[in-house]
Amino acid sequence: MSQKKRYLLDEEQIPRYWYNIQADMTTKPMPPLNPATHQPLTPEDLYPIFAKELCRQELNQTDRWIEIPDAVREMYKYYRSTPLVRATGLEKALGTPAHIYFKNESVSPMGSHKLNSAIPQAYYCKEEGVTNITTETGAGQWGASLAYAASLFGLEAAVYQVKISYEQKPYRRSIMQTFGAQVTPSPSMSTRAGKDILTAHPHHQGSLGTAISEAVELAMTTPNCKYTLGSVLSHVSLHQTVIGLEAEKQMEMAGEYPDIVIACFGGGSNFGGLAFPFMRHRYEGTAPKATRFIAAEPASCPKLTRGEFRYDFGDEAGLTPLLPMFTLGHNFTPANIHAGGLRYHGAGVIVSQLLKDKLMEAVDIDQLESFAAGTLFARAEGIIPAPESCHAIAATIKEAQKCKETGEKKVILFNLSGHGLIDMSAYDQYLAGNLVNYTLSDDDIRKSLKD
Ligand SMILES: *Cc1c(COP(=O)(O)O)cnc(C)c1O
């Protein structure tokens, strides 16, 4: 088979179903708990917050395949399939015998994988007669995707953006506003939660925790308004499996099968999206290789490599259900690294169970190493990666270098979760030598877990 640089699928090969790994897992994730009663959560418990179909998907442990609604699949066609690319430039720059492939999710209109879940979330809200949707965003990748998805379905979107990002990263705010979303810096005086925080701490700069609290409150107190989330939850990873289902077919076109699958890790949605369809081959007994799955997280927010598996809240304020997950404690405040999408204290429940069962691995990457990797990749492949994606690239380079030492021709597949064209101020600082690594002592982690 002649080696191509890029592999694309025909329209009819775009997946018709998402893959629900929960149905295949031998050890199922433990149930999320209702924070008030400590009883296992039912879909009904979640109905006041999320669209009903999303609540059912969240807790579905029986259906392996969930049909992608036609209207969603039609919108996927605007930008899918995304290319699978053989990173020949990177292979050459590293002098490695490894074959490196990446799935390029940066080609979506919003520049990242987040749109894959924003579209179905907005769709299900629209279907059940919801008129307004709300969410939180940090650097703005999720907020931008949700604002666009809302505009596609004629929904009104209200986004709470972490105040410091609202002020420091004006471009994604402009993107959200271009799509007609109302963007409010959080904490704000528009909610009870925001008022409480601001009267207690008048110059609060905001965090994902404050923004989640405000968005959830808005959804619960506004008729016809639902909350949406861009990562962590199982239904978000479910939607993201379009990435891996496409990659599976594209790797076949390339005549190869991955020895190693790698993605960066914030809450787990782009990792699960790429990895779960390949893990499926293991459950089916059809995997031709003992593939390793590696999640790459920032060293400054190491929930998978140094956190603890336990029940914890998904937000700082403690409003969400209790989730069984690897966590650094819900009061953990990550250092202000530029990979904003990876600054989250916990991991999704599916990935947490898989890691506990040693069916996947995790590595942590320092900030400087991530930008060195991103810069090398940019020069070799002509694409500037998002600071988050740089972590996956750094982990890929490590594995490719091991292959160079041993002479093994391993096949490595990683996810390029987004481009970094709106994050150039971070690259500026890296190139000027102004970025630093943040180290966490065991003591810091112990203290945060104790609270
Ligand atoms: C949000 C984001 C991530 C992290 O989120 P996951 O749910 O872990 O995938 C990674 N890369 C990019 C570009 C993002 O926007």
The ligand as a Tripos MOL2 file, in Angstrom:
@<TRIPOS>MOLECULE
LIG
   15    15     1     0     0
SMALL
NO_CHARGES

@<TRIPOS>ATOM
      1 C1        -10.7700   21.6590   26.5140 C.3       1 LIG1
      2 C2         -9.6020   21.1940   25.7510 C.ar      1 LIG1
      3 C3         -8.8400   20.0700   26.1670 C.ar      1 LIG1
      4 C4         -9.1010   19.3230   27.4370 C.3       1 LIG1
      5 O1        -10.3340   18.7430   27.6030 O.3       1 LIG1
      6 P1        -10.6120   17.1680   27.5490 P.3       1 LIG1
      7 O2        -12.0350   17.0420   27.9300 O.co2     1 LIG1
      8 O3         -9.6920   16.4850   28.5000 O.co2     1 LIG1
      9 O4        -10.3690   16.7460   26.1740 O.co2     1 LIG1
     10 C5         -7.7840   19.6730   25.3760 C.ar      1 LIG1
     11 N1         -7.4600   20.3190   24.2390 N.ar      1 LIG1
     12 C6         -8.1530   21.3920   23.8100 C.ar      1 LIG1
     13 C7         -7.7370   22.0830   22.5580 C.3       1 LIG1
     14 C8         -9.2580   21.8650   24.5510 C.ar      1 LIG1
     15 O5         -9.9510   22.9210   24.1220 O.3       1 LIG1
@<TRIPOS>BOND
     1     1     2 1
     2     2     3 ar
     3     2    14 ar
     4     3     4 1
     5     3    10 ar
     6     4     5 1
     7     5     6 1
     8     6     7 2
     9     6     8 1
    10     6     9 1
    11    10    11 ar
    12    11    12 ar
    13    12    13 1
    14    12    14 ar
    15    14    15 1
@<TRIPOS>SUBSTRUCTURE
     1 LIG1         1 GROUP 0 **** ****
